[in-house]
Amino acid sequence: MNVEKDSLHQETHEITDLILAAKEKAYQETDDTPEPELTQSVGWPVECTVGPGLEGAIACETKIGYVNGGKGWLVYGGYNIFDLCAYSNYEEVSFLLLNGRMPNKSEFTEFKQKLMAARHIPNTLRLMMGFPVQDMNPMASLRIGTNMLRQRLTWRDMAKAKPSEELAVETDADAIDMDIPQSGQDHATYEFKRGHGQFNKPASARESQDDAEGMDACIHLISAMSVLTAAISRIRSDHIPIEWHPELSHAANLLYMMTGRIPTPVEERIMDVALILHADHGMNASTFASMVVASTLSDIYFSVGAGIAALNGPLHGGANEMVVKMLKEIGSPDNAKAWYAEKRANKEKIMGFGHRVYKAYDPRARILAPLAEYLARDNVQARKLYETAKSLEGEVIETLGKDKKIFPNVDYYSGIVYTCLGIPDDMFTPVFAVSRTAGWTARILEYIENNRIFRPRAIYTGGFVTDYTPLEQR
Ligand code: SDX
């Protein structure tokens, strides 16, 4: 089977039509006028009103992506998410996020070849499989796997490369050396481009790692995350990992390595659309977490590890799995009204709804809903999930939608799509990480170009004690 990237769209016009119909519906219900206060360059310091959880805070400027929360639109590198889903693919979108522009043919071919080469991580898989992956939280396994990708001591780990005192403002002077040098693939060694000139990096390290610039590590992580995730899924379902297929796309390989079956063109296309939809989303918790770690000039593998940790939470990336559990608990479309009434009475949050930024329908849900319906046509169990979801959505939009602008978010329909694609429930969040690694790494690269360590303040309300009472008197 010779699946060329361009053929991704040839046999799946009906998917493209569904996406363009969703785009048309969005334009009927809202407009994509950008919010001027969030799309015009400003001089620092910036005036902004900040609420709990840094709500409203502006962390940086970016050209990578824009979330129009008021109107419900999403843009990557200037392109509307509907157009990217209709006409592009995950590899091309990853290039766009990382480089700020679309690739030409030769650049795209080279980028895909680099992604393909970075899939070859036998040492890392062997090291990860030394842990009880079958029993662990899959996101914990993914963090181990990501750490194992960075196997060799980097020049930053070695004492002589530690920032010198006068240069290292706020550096944690007692950073712990890695006491047991690990071995591994050459390309697992990574250092920030920006750090090279600042500290006394030995010339020899520079030559050997010039090919390990930020971009190579990003490609390594984007590609390897899919291999690690698929391997974790196989092990958790009592199978052995499957080697990636040299002729399949990123999306098709993810499904193939997870299920052992080469996906149909429609399955591949919908997986690819889901990867595009989850690739980037502004300063969400996991992206911000990865950037905070990167801002200390820790390395990119540690930073992505922080992103995985944050994404695990049920208020963030963990919601997609909770949604399917919730829909199964409701059981049928007829039960949705009564179930919802009880949750509302208890002021419980409904998984898959609401968003810190979107106060309109999440454009990603606009695309995932019809794709879920399309896939569920031939799947009785998924059909019931979809119909239950639609029934519940109607109830929520009529109440919370009107009262508090709470609408379905990306996690509401993604689990139904993944169920139809044969992805186990407990792997939905790792699949989210597979896609989001593109956004995490792109924003890290962009931020450290003009790096400033993230260090917000807290209001202290703890009072002051002036006289210390010895223990024996307390
Ligand atoms: C993702 O940031 C991103 O971009 C994230 C993400 C990405 O791509 O990276 O889009 C991915 O994380 C999507 C969100 C997935 N999480 C869920 O579906 C979990 C359920 N959603 C909620 O927990 C909540 O909506 C959040 C966490 C997503 C947003 O929470 P906020 O902005 O902190 O809102 P809040 O908790 O302050 O709620 C404001 C009001 C409250 O009511 P009042 O106290 O004012 O009366 O809205 C209510 C909340 O009770 N509310 C909900 C609700 N979400 C908010 N009520 C019922 N169900 C909900 N889901």
Residues whose N, C-alpha, C, O or C-beta is under 5 A from the ligand:
A	BS01	SDX	H281 N284 A285 P314 L315 H316 G317 A319 E348 K349 I350 M351 G352 F353 G354 H355 R356 K404 N409 D411
